[in-house]
């Protein structure tokens, strides 16, 4: 009763973003967390990963950090 639609479907994870984007989990993590090693990842790759994350509705899990 009164559940939001976002609560009834599984949450998009970083693994989902990696699978759909075709990049490794590590690369996706570096980009989405703006890690220092992300400076070595091309802008095109970063843009592609961020686009997929946006399309899938990815939001970081604050408890997983």
Backbone as a chain_set.jsonl record, in Angstrom:
{"seq": "XXXXXXXXXXXXXXXXXXXXXXXXXXXXXXXXXXXXXXXXXXXXXXXXXXXXXXXXXXXXXXXXX", "coords": {"N": [[0.837, -1.173, 0.0], [0.706, 2.087, -0.982], [3.245, 2.021, -2.095], [6.086, 3.202, -3.798], [6.798, 3.288, -7.312], [9.468, 2.884, -7.907], [10.346, 1.375, -5.812], [9.323, -1.102, -6.254], [10.683, -2.296, -8.271], [13.82, -3.849, -9.097], [16.833, -2.293, -8.01], [19.062, -0.396, -10.038], [22.317, -1.452, -10.533], [25.901, -0.967, -10.251], [27.03, -3.038, -11.557], [25.115, -3.622, -13.483], [25.353, -1.365, -15.111], [27.963, -1.758, -16.049], [27.637, -4.157, -17.491], [25.772, -3.44, -19.536], [27.092, -1.292, -20.767], [29.402, -2.46, -21.648], [31.907, -2.26, -20.61], [34.489, -2.957, -18.178], [33.791, -3.813, -14.753], [35.498, -2.545, -13.003], [36.452, -0.332, -14.501], [34.063, 1.07, -14.896], [33.417, 1.623, -12.245], [35.588, 3.306, -11.497], [35.019, 5.517, -13.136], [32.368, 6.328, -12.413], [32.694, 6.867, -9.735], [34.474, 8.859, -9.792], [37.213, 8.4, -9.428], [40.754, 8.767, -8.733], [42.307, 7.338, -10.65], [40.723, 7.476, -12.863], [41.526, 9.466, -14.5], [43.083, 8.421, -16.468], [41.415, 7.268, -18.252], [39.717, 7.466, -21.305], [37.947, 10.366, -22.514], [35.791, 9.845, -24.179], [35.085, 7.235, -23.433], [34.362, 7.667, -20.757], [32.148, 9.37, -21.144], [30.43, 7.615, -22.488], [29.955, 5.636, -20.547], [28.754, 7.182, -18.53], [26.453, 8.007, -19.91], [25.087, 5.554, -20.254], [24.664, 4.916, -17.562], [22.954, 6.987, -16.841], [20.735, 6.505, -18.536], [19.899, 4.044, -17.549], [19.13, 4.764, -15.064], [20.823, 4.766, -12.894], [21.799, 5.13, -9.546], [24.053, 5.936, -7.0], [24.632, 3.673, -4.294], [24.438, 4.631, -1.128], [24.922, 3.194, 1.164], [26.536, 1.144, 0.374], [28.97, 2.277, 0.006]], "CA": [[0.0, 0.0, 0.0], [1.458, 3.319, -1.056], [4.634, 1.83, -2.524], [6.528, 3.919, -4.992], [7.125, 2.364, -8.387], [10.896, 2.587, -7.859], [10.58, 0.38, -4.783], [8.836, -2.398, -6.685], [11.603, -2.899, -9.237], [15.183, -3.91, -8.564], [17.659, -1.106, -8.182], [20.147, -0.527, -11.003], [23.608, -1.519, -9.854], [27.08, -0.662, -11.045], [27.208, -4.22, -12.413], [24.21, -3.442, -14.624], [25.965, -0.35, -15.976], [29.11, -2.404, -16.687], [27.14, -5.136, -18.459], [25.152, -2.761, -20.67], [28.073, -0.441, -21.439], [30.445, -3.296, -22.237], [33.184, -1.992, -19.954], [34.686, -3.74, -16.957], [33.252, -3.277, -13.511], [36.517, -1.64, -12.451], [36.439, 0.91, -15.279], [32.808, 1.766, -14.576], [33.549, 2.116, -10.877], [36.486, 4.462, -11.525], [34.349, 6.657, -13.773], [31.207, 6.797, -11.647], [33.149, 7.367, -8.428], [35.447, 9.911, -10.077], [38.451, 7.977, -8.772], [41.957, 9.368, -9.322], [42.756, 6.598, -11.834], [39.837, 7.788, -13.989], [42.207, 10.424, -15.376], [43.698, 7.663, -17.554], [40.338, 6.737, -19.09], [39.392, 8.47, -22.322], [36.713, 11.142, -22.344], [34.722, 9.141, -24.903], [34.674, 6.116, -22.59], [33.648, 8.239, -19.604], [30.847, 9.84, -21.613], [29.605, 6.456, -22.803], [29.56, 5.018, -19.275], [27.8, 8.083, -17.865], [25.202, 7.947, -20.663], [24.413, 4.303, -19.902], [24.22, 5.042, -16.17], [21.8, 7.884, -16.839], [19.613, 5.808, -19.182], [19.428, 2.969, -16.666], [18.665, 5.345, -13.807], [21.75, 4.397, -11.815], [22.083, 6.042, -8.426], [24.966, 5.248, -6.075], [24.085, 3.186, -3.032], [25.234, 5.266, -0.067], [25.268, 2.191, 2.176], [27.579, 0.299, -0.182], [30.233, 2.993, 0.061]], "C": [[0.88, 1.233, 0.0], [2.909, 3.158, -1.469], [4.932, 2.653, -3.756], [6.898, 2.903, -6.05], [8.602, 1.99, -8.362], [11.208, 1.523, -6.803], [10.171, -1.012, -5.246], [9.752, -3.048, -7.712], [13.01, -2.894, -8.651], [15.963, -2.652, -8.889], [18.771, -1.376, -9.203], [21.472, -0.467, -10.272], [24.733, -1.142, -10.807], [27.387, -1.834, -11.985], [26.318, -4.131, -13.648], [24.804, -2.453, -15.62], [27.149, -0.959, -16.727], [28.649, -3.366, -17.78], [26.609, -4.461, -19.71], [26.175, -1.933, -21.453], [29.162, -1.243, -22.14], [31.823, -3.054, -21.656], [33.271, -2.799, -18.672], [34.075, -3.022, -15.753], [34.221, -2.265, -12.904], [36.502, -0.298, -13.171], [35.201, 1.729, -14.946], [32.875, 2.361, -13.175], [34.439, 3.35, -10.82], [35.772, 5.697, -12.053], [33.238, 7.203, -12.883], [31.574, 7.336, -10.27], [34.177, 8.475, -8.558], [36.763, 9.653, -9.339], [39.662, 8.615, -9.451], [42.434, 8.652, -10.593], [41.868, 6.848, -13.059], [40.488, 8.787, -14.944], [42.848, 9.722, -16.567], [42.681, 7.037, -18.503], [39.912, 7.835, -20.051], [38.056, 9.152, -22.036], [35.543, 10.448, -23.017], [34.185, 7.975, -24.073], [33.886, 6.62, -21.386], [32.248, 8.683, -19.999], [29.902, 8.68, -21.878], [29.088, 5.787, -21.525], [28.526, 5.885, -18.559], [26.455, 8.094, -18.573], [24.403, 6.695, -20.315], [23.87, 4.386, -18.482], [22.964, 5.918, -16.075], [20.564, 7.194, -17.422], [19.034, 4.714, -18.295], [18.887, 3.496, -15.339], [19.535, 4.967, -12.624], [21.888, 5.517, -10.801], [22.974, 5.298, -7.451], [24.245, 4.828, -4.794], [24.971, 3.724, -1.909], [25.668, 4.271, 0.995], [26.381, 1.281, 1.684], [28.939, 0.98, -0.124], [30.891, 2.679, 1.361]], "O": [[1.713, 1.404, 0.89], [3.724, 4.049, -1.228], [4.097, 2.773, -4.652], [7.272, 1.775, -5.726], [8.956, 0.879, -8.758], [12.23, 0.844, -6.895], [10.63, -2.006, -4.682], [9.609, -4.237, -7.995], [13.349, -2.051, -7.821], [15.76, -2.031, -9.933], [19.35, -2.463, -9.222], [21.724, 0.45, -9.491], [24.53, -1.017, -12.015], [27.934, -1.643, -13.071], [26.73, -4.523, -14.74], [24.762, -2.679, -16.829], [27.32, -0.701, -17.918], [29.215, -3.383, -18.873], [26.951, -4.858, -20.824], [26.119, -1.887, -22.682], [29.77, -0.774, -23.102], [32.809, -3.592, -22.16], [32.261, -3.265, -18.144], [33.879, -1.807, -15.75], [33.8, -1.247, -12.355], [36.536, 0.754, -12.531], [35.286, 2.939, -14.74], [32.432, 3.488, -12.955], [34.091, 4.336, -10.169], [35.899, 6.787, -11.495], [33.177, 8.406, -12.63], [30.855, 8.161, -9.706], [34.692, 8.974, -7.558], [37.34, 10.547, -8.719], [39.594, 8.965, -10.629], [42.918, 9.305, -11.518], [42.231, 6.469, -14.172], [40.041, 8.934, -16.081], [43.13, 10.364, -17.579], [43.056, 6.351, -19.454], [39.765, 8.993, -19.66], [37.167, 8.584, -21.402], [34.429, 10.457, -22.494], [32.976, 7.753, -24.017], [32.851, 6.052, -21.04], [31.279, 8.415, -19.289], [28.72, 8.742, -21.539], [27.916, 5.418, -21.442], [27.535, 5.371, -18.04], [25.416, 8.18, -17.918], [23.191, 6.762, -20.107], [22.739, 3.973, -18.225], [22.038, 5.617, -15.322], [19.473, 7.293, -16.861], [17.825, 4.484, -18.289], [18.258, 2.757, -14.582], [19.057, 4.859, -11.495], [22.068, 6.684, -11.148], [22.69, 4.151, -7.106], [23.372, 5.534, -4.287], [26.122, 3.312, -1.768], [26.681, 4.483, 1.66], [27.102, 0.7, 2.496], [29.965, 0.305, -0.199], [31.984, 3.175, 1.636]]}, "num_chains": 1, "name": "protein.A"}
